Amino acid sequence: MKVLELPNRGVLRLSGNDSKVLLQGLITNDIKRLSSEPAIYAALLTPQGKYLFDFFIVSEGDDLLLDCEASRSADLMRRLMMYRLRAEVDITDISNSHKVYAIWDGDIGYSDPRSADIGNRLITDTTPSGDALSIATYEEKRLTLGLPDASRDIMVDKTFILEANFKELNGVSFTKGCYVGQELTARMNHRTTVKKRLLPIVSKNGELTSGIEIKNAEGKVIGDIRSVQDNRAIAFIKLEYIGSDSNFTADGIDIEILVPNWLELSA
């Protein structure tokens, strides 16, 4: 078994009789799925349907644990407290005692609800035993699969979650009913063709750099690079250029734009 503590993840605990009711009215996914699944992936949006936070949710007894972006966990906690009002919910940051781990080739934890190909995740207050999994190896796999890593890849208050592939990555329910940003998300799903998406890319002749624009052969900007590991990255791409014969470059480096096997692009 290979083990990696994910250094950029924090953990919030929600306890109290109204914890599930609170989240059900806020998040993009259906909290009821936790009765039959070990974990769900979800987001919290602005009222205009733009991305604010994403996280994994697991049950621990009657409590809920949120595996979230560590650098923004305090912001997420404040946002949840704002929505709590008189609900019977206590929200605490337990990141000092509980860590999030990636588990490869082991039978502990729960399968990552976005894709089983990235292995298992585990929230625990003890250190799992096993061989060390390097962050570089994990990141290369994540980027190859096209799995976004919170605000490193998804622009806060700017990106619609369907552009970040939440539908394909099991992060949104279209049957659960109302939540913050639900109306716009549902309208995009049923009436609009998504024109931009996060997609994996690979360089052909050099290491990539976050923030660099991607251009086609005519010099037109068609996207930009987000998180990077060596010659692989996730980029935000205008889909009208996918499948063309154009060559793509980023700061002089030739790149290839990939479409993951879990994603079917509209014609």
C-alpha positions in Angstrom: 0.0 0.0 0.0 1.2 3.5 -0.8 0.3 6.5 1.3 0.5 10.3 0.8 -0.7 12.9 3.2 -2.3 15.6 1.0 -0.7 18.8 2.3 -3.2 21.2 0.9 -6.4 19.7 2.5 -8.1 20.6 5.7 -11.1 19.0 7.6 -14.2 20.6 9.0 -16.6 18.7 11.3 -20.4 19.4 11.2 -22.3 18.0 14.2 -25.8 18.4 15.4 -29.3 17.3 14.3 -29.6 19.7 11.4 -26.2 19.1 9.8 -27.6 17.2 6.8 -30.6 19.5 6.4 -28.3 22.5 6.3 -26.0 21.0 3.7 -28.8 19.7 1.6 -30.1 23.2 1.0 -26.7 24.5 0.1 -24.6 22.1 -1.9 -24.7 20.8 -5.5 -24.9 17.1 -4.6 -27.5 15.1 -2.7 -26.5 14.5 0.9 -28.9 11.5 1.0 -26.4 9.6 -1.1 -24.3 9.1 2.0 -26.9 6.6 3.2 -25.6 4.2 0.5 -22.2 5.6 -0.5 -19.1 6.2 1.7 -18.4 9.7 0.2 -19.7 12.3 -2.1 -18.1 15.2 -4.0 -19.9 18.5 -4.0 -19.6 22.3 -4.3 -21.0 25.4 -2.8 -21.9 28.1 -5.3 -22.8 31.8 -5.4 -26.5 32.6 -6.0 -25.4 33.3 -9.6 -24.2 29.7 -10.0 -20.5 30.4 -9.8 -18.0 28.2 -8.0 -17.0 29.1 -4.4 -15.8 25.9 -2.7 -15.6 22.2 -3.5 -15.1 19.4 -1.0 -15.6 15.7 -0.2 -18.2 14.7 2.5 -18.0 11.6 4.6 -20.0 10.4 7.6 -18.4 9.8 11.0 -21.1 8.4 13.2 -23.8 11.2 13.3 -21.3 13.8 12.2 -20.2 14.9 8.8 -16.6 15.5 7.8 -15.7 17.9 5.0 -12.4 17.3 3.2 -11.7 20.8 1.8 -9.0 23.1 0.6 -6.9 23.9 3.6 -6.0 27.5 2.6 -9.7 28.4 2.3 -11.1 26.3 5.1 -11.7 29.3 7.3 -13.6 31.0 4.5 -15.7 28.0 4.0 -16.4 27.7 7.7 -17.5 31.4 7.8 -19.8 30.9 4.8 -21.4 27.9 6.4 -21.9 29.8 9.6 -23.6 32.6 7.7 -26.1 30.1 6.3 -26.6 28.3 9.6 -28.9 30.9 11.2 -30.8 29.0 14.0 -30.1 25.5 12.7 -28.8 23.0 15.3 -25.3 22.6 13.8 -21.8 23.0 15.3 -19.0 23.6 12.8 -15.4 23.1 13.9 -12.1 23.0 12.1 -10.3 19.8 13.1 -7.4 20.1 10.6 -4.8 20.0 13.5 -5.9 16.5 14.5 -7.3 15.0 11.3 -5.4 14.7 8.0 -6.4 13.7 4.5 -4.5 10.9 2.8 -4.4 9.5 -0.7 -4.2 5.7 -0.6 -3.0 3.6 -3.6 -3.1 -0.2 -3.8 -4.8 -0.5 -0.4 -8.2 -1.5 1.0 -8.6 1.3 3.6 -10.5 4.6 3.1 -13.0 5.2 0.4 -12.8 5.4 -3.4 -12.4 8.9 -4.7 -16.0 9.7 -5.8 -14.7 11.6 -8.9 -12.8 8.7 -10.3 -11.7 5.3 -8.9 -8.6 5.6 -11.1 -7.0 8.1 -8.6 -7.3 5.6 -5.8 -8.8 6.0 -2.3 -9.0 8.9 0.1 -8.9 8.7 3.9 -9.6 11.2 6.7 -8.0 10.0 10.0 -6.4 11.2 13.2 -3.7 8.5 13.0 -1.0 8.0 10.4 -1.6 5.0 8.0 1.3 2.7 7.6 2.6 1.9 4.1 5.2 3.0 1.6 5.5 6.6 0.8 3.6 7.9 -2.3 5.3 11.0 -3.7 3.3 14.2 -4.3 4.8 14.4 -7.8 3.6 10.9 -8.7 0.1 11.7 -7.3 -0.1 15.0 -9.1 1.0 13.5 -12.4 -1.8 11.0 -12.1 -4.4 13.6 -11.2 -3.4 15.8 -14.1 -3.4 12.9 -16.5 -7.0 12.1 -15.4 -8.0 15.7 -15.6 -9.2 16.0 -12.0 -9.3 19.6 -10.8 -7.7 20.6 -7.5 -10.0 23.3 -5.9 -9.1 27.0 -6.6 -5.8 26.0 -8.1 -7.8 25.0 -11.2 -11.3 26.4 -10.7 -11.5 30.2 -10.6 -13.5 31.4 -7.6 -16.6 33.4 -8.3 -15.9 33.1 -12.1 -16.3 29.5 -13.2 -19.6 27.6 -13.7 -19.3 24.1 -12.3 -20.3 22.4 -15.5 -17.2 24.1 -17.1 -15.2 22.3 -14.3 -16.8 19.0 -15.3 -18.8 18.5 -12.0 -21.5 16.6 -13.9 -19.1 14.0 -15.2 -17.1 13.9 -12.0 -20.2 13.0 -9.9 -20.3 16.4 -8.2 -23.8 17.6 -8.9 -27.3 16.2 -8.7 -30.1 17.4 -11.0 -32.8 15.6 -9.1 -32.3 16.7 -5.4 -34.2 20.0 -5.6 -33.1 23.5 -4.6 -29.7 24.6 -3.5 -27.7 27.9 -3.8 -27.0 28.5 -7.5 -29.3 25.6 -8.6 -31.4 27.5 -11.1 -28.5 28.6 -13.3 -26.8 25.2 -13.1 -29.9 23.4 -14.2 -30.5 25.8 -17.0 -27.0 25.4 -18.3 -27.4 21.6 -18.2 -30.6 21.5 -20.1 -30.5 24.5 -22.4 -26.8 25.5 -23.0 -23.8 23.9 -24.7 -20.8 24.3 -22.4 -18.3 26.2 -24.5 -15.2 26.1 -22.2 -13.9 23.3 -20.0 -11.0 22.3 -17.8 -9.0 19.7 -19.8 -5.7 17.9 -19.3 -2.8 18.9 -21.5 0.7 17.6 -22.0 3.8 19.3 -23.4 5.8 17.9 -26.2 9.1 19.6 -25.6 9.4 21.2 -22.1 8.0 21.9 -18.7 4.8 23.9 -18.4 4.1 26.9 -16.2 0.9 27.9 -14.4 -0.8 31.0 -15.7 0.6 30.9 -19.2 -1.8 31.5 -22.1 -2.4 28.8 -24.7 -2.5 29.9 -28.4 -3.3 28.3 -31.7 -1.2 28.5 -34.8 -2.8 31.8 -35.7 -1.8 33.3 -32.4 -5.3 33.4 -30.9 -5.6 32.8 -27.2 -7.7 29.7 -26.7 -7.1 29.0 -23.0 -4.7 29.2 -20.0 -2.8 26.8 -17.9 -3.8 26.1 -14.3 -2.0 23.6 -12.0 1.1 22.0 -13.3 3.4 19.0 -12.6 6.4 18.9 -14.9 5.1 18.4 -18.5 1.4 17.8 -17.5 -1.2 20.3 -16.5 -4.9 21.2 -16.4 -5.9 24.1 -18.7 -9.1 26.1 -19.2 -9.9 25.6 -22.9 -12.4 27.1 -25.4 -13.9 23.9 -26.9 -14.5 25.3 -30.4 -10.8 24.7 -31.1 -10.7 21.1 -29.9 -10.4 18.6 -32.8 -9.0 21.2 -35.2 -5.8 20.7 -37.1 -4.2 23.7 -35.4 -1.0 23.4 -33.4 -1.1 24.7 -29.9 1.6 26.4 -27.9 2.2 27.8 -24.5 5.0 30.3 -24.2 6.7 28.6 -27.1 6.2 25.1 -25.9 4.2 22.7 -28.1 1.3 21.2 -26.3 -1.4 18.6 -26.9 -4.9 19.1 -25.5 -6.4 15.8 -24.2 -9.9 14.6 -23.7 -10.3 12.2 -20.8 -12.1 8.9 -21.4 -14.8 9.9 -18.9 -15.7 13.1 -20.9 -17.8 13.2 -24.0 -17.7 16.5 -25.7 -20.7 17.8 -27.7 -20.3 18.1 -31.4 
